[in-house]
Amino acid sequence: MTKEEVIAFLTEQRDLRLFGYEQGKDDLSDFEKWQLAQADMYLKVIEWIESVKE
């Protein structure tokens, strides 16, 4: 996979974790908290990949 393909895949996975998430909702379930943590992890990996020089 190319760098662009990896970033596209990870972005898609991140977006799927955020599907149905209501921003500003105070009473998140454990599953929703886990989904948000996963989305944050994908974002950090994407940012790291983008920062790596080829």
C-alpha positions as CSV (number, residue, x, y, z in Angstrom):
1,M,0.0,0.0,0.0
2,T,1.1,3.5,-0.7
3,K,1.3,6.2,2.0
4,E,-1.8,7.8,0.6
5,E,-3.7,4.5,0.6
6,V,-2.8,3.8,4.2
7,I,-4.0,7.3,5.2
8,A,-7.2,6.9,3.3
9,F,-7.9,3.5,5.0
10,L,-7.1,4.9,8.4
11,T,-9.3,8.0,7.8
12,E,-12.2,5.7,6.8
13,Q,-11.7,3.6,9.9
14,R,-11.7,6.8,12.0
15,D,-14.8,8.1,10.4
16,L,-16.6,4.8,11.0
17,R,-15.8,5.1,14.7
18,L,-17.4,8.5,14.8
19,F,-20.5,7.5,13.0
20,G,-23.6,8.3,15.1
21,Y,-21.5,10.1,17.8
22,E,-23.3,13.1,19.2
23,Q,-20.8,15.8,20.0
24,G,-21.3,17.4,23.4
25,K,-23.2,14.4,24.8
26,D,-22.3,14.1,28.5
27,D,-23.5,10.5,29.3
28,L,-21.4,8.4,27.0
29,S,-21.6,4.6,27.3
30,D,-18.5,2.6,27.7
31,F,-18.7,1.6,24.0
32,E,-19.0,5.2,22.9
33,K,-16.0,6.1,25.0
34,W,-14.1,3.2,23.4
35,Q,-15.1,4.3,19.9
36,L,-13.9,7.8,20.6
37,A,-10.6,6.5,22.0
38,Q,-10.2,4.4,18.8
39,A,-10.9,7.4,16.6
40,D,-8.3,9.5,18.5
41,M,-5.8,6.7,18.1
42,Y,-6.4,6.6,14.3
43,L,-6.0,10.3,14.1
44,K,-2.6,10.2,16.0
45,V,-1.4,7.4,13.6
46,I,-2.5,9.4,10.6
47,E,-0.7,12.5,11.9
48,W,2.4,10.4,12.6
49,I,2.4,8.9,9.1
50,E,1.9,12.3,7.5
51,S,4.9,13.7,9.5
52,V,7.3,10.9,8.4
53,K,9.4,11.8,5.5
54,E,9.9,9.3,2.7
